[in-house]
Amino acid sequence: METEDTTLQTIFKIVKNDSHPETYLCSPREIILRQFQDWDTIQGHLQLLEKEELITIKQLDKIAICITLKGIAKAQSLLLQSHQPLFAFSFSRA
């Protein structure tokens, strides 16, 4: 598995239990605490994931990362491929 896919899965695991995971503002700290890679490596992964439109990076008071619906779908697919348990949720559009 590509290492940026691991970062995507990490973000997905952080946000998956939120009622609106695509709007959850994930902090770099949350990602760093769950991965055994340095910030420069993770930052490179985030840039690649943003180019693929799997996440968005927002510069607020601090950096915040949001997974996109496309990113959620890819993370779920990766988890199914690796036979890891998957939490299921549905989206409702207002």
C-alpha positions in Angstrom: 0.0 0.0 0.0 1.2 3.5 -0.8 2.2 5.5 2.2 -0.2 8.3 1.4 -3.0 5.7 1.5 -2.0 5.0 5.0 -2.3 8.7 5.9 -5.7 8.8 4.2 -6.9 5.7 6.2 -5.6 7.4 9.4 -7.7 10.5 8.7 -10.7 8.3 7.9 -10.3 6.5 11.2 -10.3 9.8 13.0 -13.4 11.2 11.4 -15.5 8.1 10.7 -17.6 8.2 13.8 -18.6 11.9 13.3 -22.1 12.5 12.1 -20.6 14.6 9.2 -17.1 13.2 8.7 -16.5 15.4 5.6 -16.8 18.5 7.7 -14.7 17.3 10.7 -11.6 19.6 11.1 -8.8 17.1 11.7 -5.7 18.6 13.2 -2.1 17.6 12.2 -1.6 16.6 15.8 -4.4 13.9 15.6 -2.7 12.5 12.5 0.9 12.6 14.0 -0.2 10.8 17.1 -1.6 7.9 15.1 1.3 7.5 12.6 4.9 6.6 13.1 6.2 9.1 10.6 7.7 12.5 10.9 5.7 15.7 10.0 7.6 16.3 6.8 6.6 12.9 5.5 3.0 13.3 6.6 2.9 16.8 5.0 4.1 15.3 1.7 1.3 12.8 1.9 -1.3 15.5 2.7 -0.2 17.5 -0.4 -0.5 14.4 -2.6 -4.0 13.6 -1.2 -5.1 17.1 -1.7 -4.0 17.0 -5.4 -6.1 13.9 -5.8 -9.0 15.7 -4.2 -9.2 13.2 -1.4 -8.8 15.8 1.3 -8.8 19.6 1.7 -6.3 21.5 3.7 -7.6 24.7 5.4 -5.4 27.4 6.9 -7.4 28.6 9.8 -5.8 29.8 13.1 -4.1 26.4 12.7 -4.0 23.9 9.8 -7.1 21.8 9.5 -7.6 18.8 7.3 -11.0 17.7 6.0 -11.6 14.4 4.2 -13.7 14.7 1.0 -16.5 12.3 0.0 -14.1 11.0 -2.6 -11.5 10.4 0.1 -14.1 8.6 2.3 -15.0 6.3 -0.6 -11.3 5.5 -1.3 -10.5 4.9 2.4 -13.5 2.5 2.7 -12.3 0.7 -0.4 -8.8 0.4 1.0 -10.1 -1.0 4.3 -12.3 -3.5 2.5 -9.3 -4.6 0.4 -7.2 -5.1 3.5 -10.1 -7.0 5.3 -10.1 -4.6 8.2 -13.4 -4.0 10.0 -15.3 -1.1 8.6 -17.7 1.3 10.3 -20.6 2.1 8.1 -22.5 5.3 8.0 -24.8 7.1 5.5 -24.8 10.6 4.3 -27.9 12.8 4.2 -28.0 15.9 2.1 -30.2 18.7 3.2 
